[in-house]
Amino acid sequence: MANERQMVVFEADEQAKITKMIKELHPDSTLIAFNNISNIIKKATGKLPKTVIPIVQQLCNSYSKTTITIKLGFADSCAVLSKFVIKSYCVMQRGMNKDDRKVLIALEKQLNTNIINNLDAFVESSRSELVQIHSELLREAVGAGIAKLLKKKDELESDLLRRLEELTNKASECGTNQGKIESLLFEKQSFEKALANSMGTKEETTAEIVRLKGQILDYEDKVQQHRDTCSEERGSLWIFSWKVRDVHIDNGERIARENLNRLIGRIRDLEQIVHNWSDIDLGQRISDIAAELTIYDAKKIQLENDYMLLKNLYDQVEKNFYATIEEIDKISRSTGTIDVESMKMVDELCLAVQSGQESIVSAYGKMRTHLQVIDVDEDFLVSSVLDALQLINMTDAYMGTTKIQNIKQVLALE
């Protein structure tokens, strides 16, 4: 791809990647389990004890409402993504100018991600209902003695989630502060060199921009790694740690995404510095940066101390939380009165809810991450289009639509 910002020319093999994917896409079965939740609920209604049927009915109502919302969200998103794919494909044939970039970025902003908020709300309510069912089955099998442990587990979970939020917020502060220090240090070193050789240092700054752009893919991968958890092995009574693990994933993704955003922000800042190079008062700027670094370096020490204190407190509560779950598991196994079939039914429902959430959130997150960086590096347009096609294909199978077929027809790829 050419580096010229006014007209970006794409190589033939880049467009060929998109053509190949469109032609070779097969029906995506990712959301079959999620789509089948209503059938699993019907089966559960006939097998689970009568005492938990009202809770199952609440889950059924929540699922029905959420399905309608998700399908509306998918329809809206796929309409925007189809436009994005077609526009991008045409742009890649003739080259991308400034106006094309604006149009593509505008399409990204139209993408309705309310579907994720609605899905999260459903997962939160259904998780609570399924944990309630599971706990009731344990009480019926083991007796009232297990109730104290279940209550202790709930209290520890609440404490653990509160401490996890504090720990993540502090990690975010540390990352922001460290990012600022690294950015200022590079700027200071560049301007000190520029006092002796201005143009040579400007070229070094331009090279730094290229180097940072080369890191974008690694930073994107780190964001996505927090979503690629579908193959995780689930141990006994994993349902009781489901929420804690989900929050861990969300927080890990949050920190990784903040790191990516800082990288993108740093690239834009350096591009602005190069653009305004001749207008910068180097001596004054070096003096200002030195004063700023004194503040951020002092703040770094305090933040790191605060983080370690919070981490130690969190580790203690986490240890007690998982020890309590293990104790519940040990007692439930020792009684020999557990309704195994009912537990399996609950587990099947949990997995259907979880796999649907993971697949949808992962697909949206990956695509939006790539779309986010088009403005600083047009090379990611191809990745964005490939992600969009995968999400449209997943939606086609879930909703019984033919968006991929329509795209093939518009682009004459049949």
Steps between C-alpha positions, in 0.01 A plus 500: 500500500625846424582731790354810340207621710319681219451188287563156648553229238427140599689201367312240294565226757326705770176512306551133407484409873152650520385340175624160619320527834170609345508209254604238756278592797293212634202515739621591849362281780653707783165614643312171471514434875388854582218478244395170654462632856119501477502127416741429787269694734201292384695183567608634839142583595410132466799371695582747775326489841178702528658728762728661239253516209396863578865603468528313169192687376668833591802391295271411209333843507837677515628295208193573287533876552876495443468298179272764347744777597804310372336424165407866454857597592645246258276624218610858562869411530505280191338771289785736598767231460375402154541861390844504659613183318370615161641853537839364616518252212434774246749733668768232487451468125560868425695624803390681816497878530428727795123505439486120477672474837243733655212296357642172631565643846148646502358153427695361796342762725153394378561147621246432772668322790201533734457131424800432727343694790172311456684168481702580813179584687351163396813310603502676837136413572519145362822430688331607824198279424714198410714538813175521698376175341832327562506614864145377554588158357793482742278593796250230407774239462726589793267669742485832684862463619629609159312830524762662724776418252293631208440825690872526580579443132262783400652741751855417389400542135362847571818598687721349228323688220530828691872448556547391138347827381734697727800300381411547133446873543841529664660295219339739254646799684845337500478434126388855422780648709767270352380573148533871565855455634610299195346753261661798674841329520505435127387855427767646732780288352390590147493873569839490676649337190315746278689790655807361318334348190138595448430320171679181604287478815184568302585194290557297819155606623346393169678164538358471853149546359561212259634285785196572717262420215677166471394423859127554440434139398666364816296738715182394317585134559536567873150652503357198319679245720270598786200397288638172364402298806243259352733201532559552873458185704212535746543324831242382748265775624657746252162674495578655842811675365341587163441867580845553654667346194288710264595818686866393481465466123323836466761677712789338316350609171445851638868539595618354167266733309623800700856403403394486135327837526813652655708360215265653244500830691880501510519444124263791440696725739828423322342560161384838628852577629651417160235713329574800727876437530616842381269682744622329819710699749737213581667656804174597666341164425796309649471707818123439521543125449763476774257661745220264394722191535583592860128489583425176312807318640396584857144389424629171358654395834179571692281323243717187504489487881121543498465225239706247697295569815173444312641189329594339832153566645336367184710180503390422856130533419540303176667215687211484750241520221634199308564307821131542591391372157727199543344433842150517349609259228656259749186488715267460201708209365515326837120482540439296186148645470563756226253493211765455229259536206361828633851635554593404144192682373597818685856468371371466143301822539802678648723396213242609240470846658876534544598383152248736338632794699865417427444457126298819448715723722821361350383556142389859567809580705747371242336691217472828691863476607612481136261774391634723775851515350413560134549871557867454598588203279298412189656151491235395752219561253543147364482348850189707575325375187589137580366541855181661368445209260539247781247681717252530212544130424440407866187713498371345176506155661338625822222700333454307176591805287703517177721808545815323380319382188379856436856635534621240249237616253577871543874440454441255213690222678266212424 
